[in-house]
């Protein structure tokens, strides 16, 4: 039988505090998954601090994750897409956690795979400094036909697990250099944008299949599984981009980089180097596997 998450973390020698956070994330994601009802995924009248319309699953999952992080002795503070400011908890803790409790809210009520995104820093990030400074782990859970959990660190790369009804069991590594066997995909959020028509055409000519879900966590996982490219640029409607730096772009970008790929903004710089100006700031973003990175990154840059 495949190793459990706990057994594999021990074999990898993941630092005790970080392993504790990952095990708690796994436990709370199982609780969220078990409680999901499609009716709770419908967006209603309330809004979060970013001005997005919420569903009851947004608030329920945020509350469950916040309670879990408050109780973990290794976490000193955390921040959610649904909250106004950093929330402090254990004075003795050393890790900071950012999270998007329910990513994919625009498509979740259509019974499409969605999930949660997490970033773990070894110290709280600082306004005015690079967002990726101190990040040590990215993770996400997918709520689909099966519940899965994936995490990545620089030391260990990316690894994915599936829940069998009683435990999360190891499914294997996600590494662009060794595990990509299928035809790569591309997931453009703005397929008709004239600014990025060259990038779109490049992906088609490179033999990628067009596969855009509309849930960032699911699209990023698809790229990790098969290779290819995902992008969500700025636009006339969203001049600063749409996806959040701290809860989506940095954690998932860190994971793409840990697997051997690239994660950049429209300047061509790594998303990890983006300076934090607001806890809820948004950025244009592209993820791409290494075989396509040189051409795709150049085509995504906006001078």
N, C-alpha and C positions, 0 to 999 in steps of 0.2 A: 504494500500500500504506500502511496505517496506520503512524503513527510507532511506533518501539520505545519502551519505557519509558525507556531512557537518553536517546534523542533528545528525548522530551517533557519529561523533567526539566530538560534543558539549555534547552529553549525557555521553560519556565516560570521559569527562573533560580532554581531551588531551590538553597539554600545547599550548597556543596560537601560538607561533612561529612554533612549530612542526606541528600543524594542518594546518597552512598556507602553509608550505612546501608540505604536503601531498595533499592538495587541488590543488596546482600548478602542482604537479606531475600528478595528475589525469587529469587536463586540457591539459597538453602538451602531455600526452599519447593518449588522444582522437584525438588530432591534428595529431600525428604520424600515428595512426591507420587509420584515414581517408585518409591519403596520400599514404598508402602502395600500391605498384605495384610490382608484382612478378619479373618484369624485373629489379627493383631496388635492389633486394635481391641477385642477381648473383654476386659472387666475381670476381673482375677484377684485374688490375695490381698494384694499389696503395697499400701501406702497412702502418700500424700504428706503434706506438713507440715500440710495442712488437714484431714487425716483422710479424704480421698476415696480410694476404691479405684482403683488404676491399671491400665492396660493396658500391654503392651510398647511400644505406639506412643507413650504418654505419655513414657516414659523415653528412647526412641530419638530422638524429635523434640526433646525438651529438650536432650539431649546435642549434637545437631547444631547447634541454634540457639546454645547456649552457646559452642561452639567457634568459630562464625562471629563472634559478638560479641567474644570474647576477642581475635580477630585483627584486628578493625577498629580502626584507629588513632584514630578519632574517638570511640570509646566509652570512657568512664572507668569505668563500672560498670553492672551489670544485675541484674535480679531476676525469678525465675520463680515461677509458681504451685507448681512442684514443689520449690522450694528453701527453706531455712530463713531465710537472711538475704541481704543485698546481696552481690554478688560483684564485687570490683574487678578491673580488668584494666589498661588503658593509663593511666599517670600523666599522659600528655600529652593524653588525650581530654577532651572537654567534654560529651558527651552521655550521658544515662542512658536505658536501655531496660528497660521491663517487658514481660513476654510470657506468654501462655498458649499453650504449644506445641501443645496438642491440645484445642480447645474442641468440645464435643459428644460427650463420651465415653459418655453414656448412650444415644445413638442411633446412634453410628458403626458398630457391628457389624450394624446393620440396613441398611447400604449407603445411608445418608442423607448428604447433603452436610454436611460439617463443615469445620474449618480451624484456623488460628492467628490470634491477636490480638496486636498490638504497640502500645505507647505509647512515644513518644520525648520526653524532657524536655531542655531546654538546660542543666540542672544537676540533680544528684541531689535528689529530694524530701526533705523533712525531717519527721520525726515531730513531730506537734503543729501542723503547718501544713496549709493547704488542699492537697488532693491534686492539684488542677489547676494549682497554681502552677508555672509553668515548662514546662508541656507545650506542645510545638510541632507535634506530628504524631501522628496515629493511623493505624493500618494493619491490614489483615487479608488473609489468603489463604483461598480456598475450594477444598476438594478435592472436586470433584463430577465430573460428566460432562466438564467442562472445568476446568482450573486457572486461577483468576483471582486478581488482586491489586488491592486498592483502598487508596488513601491519602487523607488530608485534612490540610490546614493552614489556618490562618486566612486567610493571604494568597491561597492558590490554590483554596480550596474542596476538594471531593471529586472524585476521578478514578478510573476503573476500567480495568483492562487484562486481556486474556486471552492465555494461552500457546498458540501455534500449533504447538508441537512443537519450535521452535527459539528463539523469542524471545517476550517479553511485548509485545503490541501494544495501542495505545491504543484503547479502545472509546468513551470519551466522559466527560463530567462527570456527577456525581450531584448534582442541585440541586433541592430541593423546589419552587423557584419556577418552573423552566422545563422540567424533564424528566419530571415525573410525568404520564403519559398514561392509565394503566390504573386500574381500580377499586381504591381503597385497601384495605389489609388490616388486621386487628388480630390480635395474637398474645398472648393472656393465659395466663400459666402457672398461674393459679388461677381457672379460669372458673366454678367453683361457689361461690367465696367470697362470703358474704353482704355482707361489708364492701365489696366492689368490684362488687356487682351493678348499682349505678347506672352505673358506668363501662362495664360489659359492655353494658347496655341502650343507653347512649348510642352506643356503637360500632355496634351493630346498626341503630339508628334513623338513624345518619349514613350508612348504606349501605356500611359496610365488610364485607369478607368475612372469615370466621374462618379463619385460617391459622397454626397453631402447630406448629413443627417440633420444638422441644425442644433445639436447638443455638443458643445465644445469637447466635453470629456469623452464622448463617444467617438467623435471624429478624430481626436488625438490618439485614442486607443487603436482605432483602425489604421492610422499611419504607423504606429508602433508595431502592429501585427504584420502589416504587409509592405511597409515602405511607401514613399510617395511624398505628398505635399498637402498642407492645410493652410489656408490664409483667410484672415478677416481684416481688411485694410480700413483706412479712414475713407470717408466719403463726404459728399456735400451735406448729407443729412447728419453724419456723425464725423465731423472734422478731426476729432481727437481719437477716433477709434471707438469701439463698442465694448471690448472685453477688458475686464479689470486686471490691472497689473498684479496686485497682491494676492488675489484669490484664485485667479485662473492662469494668467500668462506666465508668471514666474514659476509657480509649482509645476505646471505641465511642461513649460519650456525647460526647466531643470531636468525633468525626466527624459525629454527628447535628447538633450545634450548628453546625459548619462548613458543613453543607449547608442551614442555615436553620431547623432544628427545635429542639426542647427536650429536655433530659435532666435529670430531677429525681428526688429521693428523696421519701419519703412526707411530709416536712416541707414540700414545695413548693419547696425550694431547689435550685439547680443542683447536680448531682452533683460538679461541679468544685470546689465550695466545701466539700465534706465534709472535715473535719479527719482526718488520718491518726492513728490510735491504735494500729494494728498493721499490719504489712506484709501480713498475710493477712486483714484484716477484710472483712466482708461488709456489703452494704447493699441495701435495697429499691430498685428502679429502675423508671423508666418513660421510654421514648423516644416522641416524638410529632411528627408533621409539623405545620407552622405553622397550617394551616387548621383543625385540630382542637385546637390547644394550649390555648386559653383554657378550654374546657369540660372537656377531659380532665384537665388539670393540677389543676383544682379538685376533680374527682371522685376523683383519686388521693390527694389529701392526707388524712392521718389526724390528726385533732386530738387 
